[in-house]
Amino acid sequence: MSGITVYGIPGSPFLRSVEIALKEKDVPYHLHVMSPAEMKSPEHLKLHPFGRIPIFDHDGFRVYETQAIIRYLDEIYIHPPLTPGNPKDRTRMNQVIGIIEWYFFPKAAAPIAFNRIIGPRLLGLPSNEAAIAEAMPMARTAFAELDHLLGDKPYFTGETISVADIMLGAQLDLLSTTPEGAELIAVPWLERMRARPSFLATQPPEALRRAA
Ligand SMILES: N[C@@H](CCC(=O)N[C@@H](CS)C(=O)NCC(=O)O)C(=O)O
């Protein structure tokens, strides 16, 4: 075994990003499934003081933050590389990751996914339509810019996938099950990502794939 354990709740796009990277590199791992009730417990906060998932452990080397985890995997398991060798492509990858982390996820994907999927499906909460409407301008800006950065390339940095494709793919696959996501998401790139064995092997639970 690799000595790798990943902690999280299946369905989380960030957890899935780490799992996709592991599958791309064909590295075996143990998934420690957490329950929503464990989130923010004292035990959880000891592993992740910000109370989020995923958490990663490699023979006692523990780290959280998805892109840091995937970059670590990419350094220790070098085939196939998930980081381009060319500085311009690498910078483009970093730019896309920055867009996901600063604009797209917190201001668009999270409020839409929470109010269309997590709240209604997992927590029995009604959708907050005002929060969704508030997220839409950022969703449109982010999708337009990501579409522009992708251009007519198969993947964001060219012919092969990178950390950026993995992180965005995991987010968009879930978001595309919402009416808002379905309206905005550019299909050919996402279809390409969905067809990868790493994506097929890490499907979110069925209940999350049906948006409210
Ligand atoms: N920056 C973190 C974000 C992780 C994150 O937000 N995970 C979500 C699940 S997809 C979470 O833990 N949400 C729980 C919460 O917001 O309380 C990373 O890259 O790992």
The ligand as an SDF file (V2000), in Angstrom:
LIG
                    3D

 20 19  0  0  0  0  0  0  0  0999 V2000
   -9.5850   25.5180    0.2190 N   0  0  0  0  0  0  0  0  0  0  0  0
  -10.0900   24.2300    0.6190 C   0  0  0  0  0  0  0  0  0  0  0  0
  -11.5890   24.2060    0.4080 C   0  0  0  0  0  0  0  0  0  0  0  0
  -12.2100   22.9190    0.9170 C   0  0  0  0  0  0  0  0  0  0  0  0
  -13.7180   23.0340    1.0390 C   0  0  0  0  0  0  0  0  0  0  0  0
  -14.3210   24.1300    1.0410 O   0  0  0  0  0  0  0  0  0  0  0  0
  -14.3490   21.8770    1.1760 N   0  0  0  0  0  0  0  0  0  0  0  0
  -15.7660   21.8610    1.3680 C   0  0  0  0  0  0  0  0  0  0  0  0
  -16.3600   20.5860    0.7940 C   0  0  0  0  0  0  0  0  0  0  0  0
  -16.2950   20.5330   -0.9620 S   0  0  0  0  0  0  0  0  0  0  0  0
  -16.0690   21.8460    2.8550 C   0  0  0  0  0  0  0  0  0  0  0  0
  -15.3090   21.2930    3.6230 O   0  0  0  0  0  0  0  0  0  0  0  0
  -17.1810   22.4550    3.2590 N   0  0  0  0  0  0  0  0  0  0  0  0
  -17.6030   22.4180    4.6050 C   0  0  0  0  0  0  0  0  0  0  0  0
  -17.9550   23.7580    5.1550 C   0  0  0  0  0  0  0  0  0  0  0  0
  -17.9000   24.7370    4.3910 O   0  0  0  0  0  0  0  0  0  0  0  0
  -18.2960   23.8260    6.3190 O   0  0  0  0  0  0  0  0  0  0  0  0
   -9.3810   23.1310   -0.1780 C   0  0  0  0  0  0  0  0  0  0  0  0
   -8.8320   23.4330   -1.2380 O   0  0  0  0  0  0  0  0  0  0  0  0
   -9.3130   22.0000    0.2790 O   0  0  0  0  0  0  0  0  0  0  0  0
  1  2  1  0
  2  3  1  0
  2 18  1  0
  3  4  1  0
  4  5  1  0
  5  6  2  0
  5  7  1  0
  7  8  1  0
  8  9  1  0
  8 11  1  0
  9 10  1  0
 11 12  2  0
 11 13  1  0
 13 14  1  0
 14 15  1  0
 15 16  2  0
 15 17  1  0
 18 19  2  0
 18 20  1  0
M  END
$$$$
